[in-house]
Amino acid sequence: MLRIITQQGEVQAELQRICDRTQDDQVQHKEATVREVLQAVKRQGDKAVLHYTAEFDNQELLVEDLRVSGSELDAAYQQVSKELLEAIRLACQNIEAFHRQRVPKSWVEFGQGVVLGKRYTPVDRAGLYVPGGRAAYPSTVLMNAIPAKVAGVSRRVIVTPPGIGKTINAAVLVAAQEAGVQEIYRVGGAQAIAALAYGTETIPKVNVITGPGNIYVTLAKKLVYGTVGIDSLAGPSEVLIIADSGANPEHVAADLLAQAEHDPMAAAILLTTDSRIALKVQAAALRQLEDHPRRTLTEKAIAHYGLIAVVDSIDIAVQLSNEFAPEHLELEVAEPWELLPNIRHAGAIFLGYSTPEAVGDYLAGPNHTLPTSGAARYASALGVETFLKHSSIIQYSPEALQQVAGAIDVLAKAEGLPSHAQSVKLRIEDNEETGWKE
């Protein structure tokens, strides 16, 4: 059952406890296991990947099983309904349209003998991790693959854990193809991250790895960062809802359960000024759970990380939300746009009574791979920028170099770097001798 609390001090303590839920006492032990996997894959390539897939996923694969075949990709279209295919295509359209608006533009600015600019270029290869296990996630495929495509990444590869009988969910395979990815490998866990980071005989080494996963995937991404780039260290998902007396309790309860059904560590939080709404949401959640297909998992999540808090004002709710910095924030209030300027930290913000988080999860367009566990204080959603890097463009004319030579000389001497100063001085002398030739 969702707990209801009313004391502000207790609310703050509970929110902090929930935010800290990823601080696993077993992290050191798990990290040691991940290090072992990373080193084995780095040394042994495919052999280690197959070994750990058998050990951790109970799937005995051969090398030729690693890459999903063209015939499997074709067959996937026969295994999804027309309605699902249409939904995937609508999501693709919306996600691509949104991300195309986010592509940063290269620029060059010409001044008095000085040219400055910034040039954006995509990475050569991107590895996209799509989790398996409790559910299939075609939406995660789209949210990772489409920004990479829009960024112009020439080689995009997906890794995802194999299911029973070495299978990959058909919706995942269709989503990948609709997003422009044909290169898919049936491998998950830390061994998949290692294969992408270091390369194997079969799986290519990439430049950037994106996508959420379990604690072993997250630790592997953390440990290979520097060898490759990563998007973020994603933790369990979370939603925080701010609701006033006009919110529909059934809707709010459904939104809380929609988050809790993801994972036993998912967090579902309601902050409201109305004690009647709190009681009605609590009762509605109980009713909705009665025939829930994922009842056990969902109940576990709300028992540990579910919360309904009655607060004195919407302003206090906003303050508490900013301190928590939720991955998803729903403003189920009459005037959400009035609250928006005061929201400082949230991964994605859903405004109004008719905007559930589910629209953002699937097809609104903005990315659903978001910062968790308070990381929204400093981090942002996955986007086109994740797959781009930028280079500075600098050009000085002889005259412009002459004008700044003195300042460079002073700064170089202050840092004890005489060759820095000399590199400018020699050019000035040569330019004076040759008559300032460009």
N, C-alpha and C positions, 0 to 999 in steps of 0.2 A: 504493500500500500504506500502511496505517496504521503510522506509526513507533512504536517502543517506546523509551522513555527511562527511565533509573533514577536519574540524579543530580538531587537535589532542586533545586540551584541552576539546573540546565538546565531543569527542569520549570517553575520560576517564570518564567524568561526566555521560554520558549515560550508559556506562558499569557498573559504580557504582550503578546507579539508578536501572538497571535491576537486578544486584546482590542482591540488598536490597528489591526486590519486595515481599519477603515473610514476611516482617515486617508489619504485619497486625494490624491496629489500634483496631480491635475488638478481639485481641488475649485474653485479660484478660477476656472478657465476655465469649468467647468460652471455655476458660480453666475452668471457673466456672461451665459451663454446663458439661464438661468432668469429673470434680471432682465429681459432683453429680451422674453421670452415674457409675463411678468407685465404689463409696461407696454403691450405691444401688445394684449393681451386687455382690459386696463382701458380703453384708448382706443377699440378697434375692435369689441369684443364678439364676436358670432358669426363675423364675417368672419375675425378672427385665430384663433379656435378651429378653424375649418375649414382655414385655411392651415397651421397647425402639425400638425393631424391628417394632412394630406396629406404634409407634410415628414417628420414623425417616424414615423408609423404606416403610411405608404404607402396610405392610404385616402382616396379622393376622395368626400367627403360633401357633400350639399346641406343647407341649414338644416333642411328638413323631415325629414332623416334623423337628426338629433341625438337626438330623443326616441324611445325604443322604443315602438312602437304597441301598442294594445290587442290587435290581432290576433296580433302576435308573442308577446305575453305568453300569450295563450290557447293558441297553437300549441306553446309550450314544454312544456306538460303532456303533449302527445302524443309528445314526443321523449325523455322520460325513462322509465326502467323503473318498474314498480310497486315494486320493491325499493328503488330509489333514492328515490322519493317517500316511502316509509315511513321510510327512514333519515333523510331531511331532517325529516320531521315529528317523529320521536323526538328528534332533536337540538334542534329548536325547543322542544319541551316541556321538556326538561331545562335548556336555557339560560335559558328564561324563568322557570322555577321557581327556579333559583339566583339570578338577578338580582332577582327580586321580593323576595328576602330581604335585598337590599342597599340598598333604597330608604331614604334617611335621612328621619327624621320631623321635621316642623316642631314647634317647642315654644315655649311661653310660660310664664314663671315669675313669679308675683306675690309681691312682698315688701312691706315697710313703705313704701307710697307709690311703689314702683318696680315697673315691669313690664319685664322683659327677655326676649328670645326670639330665635329664628332661624326664618326662613321660607324654604323651598326651593321654587323654581319652575323649570320646564324652559325651555330656550332655545326660541325660536319655530321655528327651522329648522336642520336638521342635514344636512350633506353627507357621504356615506359613500363613500370611495374603495375600489374593489375591483380589485386588480391583475389583469392578464391576462398575455399573453406565453407563458411556459414551461408554464403549467398553468391550469386553471380552478379557481376558489376559491369554491364555494358556502358552504363553512364560514366564510370571511371575511365573506360577506354576513350570515350569521346572527349572528356575533359582534359585528358593528357595528350592525346594524339592530335586534336585539332589545333591547339595553340602551336605545337611543333610544326605542323604543316603550314600554318599561316606565317610563322617566323621564317620559313624557307629551309628548314632542316632537310637535307637531301636523303638521309638514311634514318628511318624511324623504325625501331624494333620493339616488339612487345614481349615481355616474359610474364607468364602466369602459371600457377601451380596446376598440375594435372589432376583431374577427378578420377573417380572409379573407372577402371578400365582404360586409363590413359587419356580419357576424353577431356575436351575443353568445351565449355558451354557454348551452344550454337549462337546465342544472342551476342556473346562476347566476340566470336569470330565474325559475325555479320557487322557488328558495330566497328570493329577494326577495319574491315574492308571499306565500309562507308566513309570512314575517316581517312582513308588513303593508306592504310598499313596492310601489307601482305606478308611481312616477315614476323612470324610469331613462334616463340619457343615455349614448350611445355616444361617449365621449371619455375619453382618459386622459392621462397625463403631466402636465407642469407647466401645460399649457393647461387641463386639467380643474380643477386647484387654483385657478388664476387665475379661471376662470369661477365657481367656487363662492365665492371670496373677494369678488369685485367685482360679480358678476352680469352677465349678457348679455341680449340681447333674448329669448333662449329659456330659458337656465339661470338659476335663481333665486340671488340672493345669500343665503348662509347665515350662521349665527352660530358654528357649530362644524364643523370638518372632522376626520374620523377615518379611519383605515385606513392600512395599509402600502403602500409602493410602492418604486420604484427610487430611485437617488440624485437624479434630477431631481425626482421627486415630493417626496422628503424635503427637498430644498433649497427647493422652492417653499413647502412648509408652514412651514418655518423663516422664510422671508421675508415671508409674509402674516400671521404671528402678530402679534397686536395689532390688525389689521383684523378678524380672526376668532380664535376660540380653536382650539386643536388638541389632539389627544390626546397625541402624543409624536412624537419623531423616530426612527422605527424603522430599525434597521440590519439586516444579514443575520442570519438565525436561527442559534441555537446550542443545543446540549445538552451538559451535563456529567453524567456518570454516575459515582457512587461505588459500587463493587462489591466485595463480599467473596468468599471462596472458595466460598460457596454459590450464587453467581449462575450462571445458565446462559449459557455463552459464545455460543451461537447466538442467544439472545434479546438479549443485550447488543449483539452485532454488528448485528442487525437494527435495533435502536434507533439505533445510530450512523449506519447507512446511511439510515434514515428521515429523519434530520436533513440529512445530506449531499445527499440527492437534491433538496432544495429549490432550491439555488442554488450556483454555483461558489464563493461566498464564505461558505457556511454552515460552521459549526464543529461538530465532533463529537469530544468529549473523554471519555476514560475514565481515572479514577483508581482504582487497585486495589492492594491489599496482597499480592496473590497473583500471582507471576510466571507460574505455569502458566495462570491465567485470561487473563493478557495475551497469551500465545502462542496460546491457543485462540481468543480473540476475533479476533486478527489473521488466523488461518487461516480462521475462519468468515466473516469479511468478504470475503476473497478468493473463497471458494466462492459466496457469495451474489451477488457482483458478476458472475459468469460470464454469466448470462443476463438481467442487469438491463436493463430497457427504457431506463433513463436512465443507462447505465453511464458514458458519457464525461463527462457533467456531474458525476456522483457521484464518479468517480475524481479529477476535478480538485479538487473540494472537499476530499476527504480527503488528497490529496497536499499541499495547501497549508495546510489548517486542521484536519486530523485528527490526533489524538494519543492514544497510550496511555502512561500514566505509571505506573510501579510505585513506590509510596511505602511508607514504613516502618510507617505506622499509619493507621487510619481517622481518628484525630484530626488527623493531618497533611493527609489528604485533605479534611476539613471546612474546615481553615484555608485551604488553597489554593482551595477552592470559594468561600469567603466573600470572598477577595481578588479572584477572577475575577467574582463576582456574575453567575452565568449566567441567561439567559432561562428555560431549562428545566433543572431539577435532578432527576435520578432517583436515589433511594436504593435501590439493588438490594442490600440487606443484610438479614440475618436479623431484626434488631430496629430497623427504621427509626424508630419512635417514640422510641427512646432517643436517636437522633441529632438529632431535630427541634429540641429546645430550643437546640442549638448552631448551627443554620443561621440566619444573620442576613441574608443577602442572596441572594435568588433570586426570579425572576418567578413561577414556578410550581414546586411541589415534588410529585413523584410518589413515593409511598411503597410499598416492597415489590417482590417479584419479579414480581408479576402486574399491575403498573400501568405499562404503557408510555406514553410521551408521547402516542401516537396517540389515547388515550381523551380526553385533554384537548384535543387539536387539534380533535376532531370533536364530541363530544356529552356529555361528563361534566357540563358546565354552567358551570364557571368560564371566564372569557374567555381566549381564546388570543392576543389582542393584548397583548403583554407587552414590558417594557423590555429592550433589548438592549445589547451592547457596554459592560457594566458599569453601565448606568443603573439596575439593580435596587438599587444602593446607596441611591438616593434616590427612585425612581419605582415606580409600581405598574401593575397591569393596567388596561386600559380597562374601564370599568364604567358603571353608571347615573349615578354622580357626574359623569362626564365631560360629561353632557348637562344637568346641573343647575347652578344658581347659588343662592346663599343671600343673603338680606337680613337685616340685624339689625333687631330690633324693640325700641324703647326708649320708655318713657313715664315721666315723673316728675310726681308731684303737687306742688303749691305747697310743701307742708311738706318734702318730700324735696329739692326744689331748694334751699330755704333752708339745709338741713343741709350741702350740699356747696358752696354758693356761695363760701365763703371759700377752699376748696382750689382751685376753678376760677380764682378771681381771682389767687391766687398763681402758679399754673401759666401763666396767660395772660400775666401781666406778665413772668415769666421768659422767655417766648418772644417778647416784644415784640409781642403781638397784643392791643391794647387793646379792640378791638371784641368780641373773644371775652368778655372780662370784662364789658363794657358790656351785652352781650346777656343776661347773667344778672342783672346789677344792676338793669336796668330792670324785669325781671319781678318781682324781689323787692319793689321799690318799689311797683309797681302792685298787687301782691298785698296789701301792707300797707295800701294806701289802700282797696282794695275788700273787705277782710275775707277774703282767701284764697279767692276764688271759683275753682272748678275751670274 
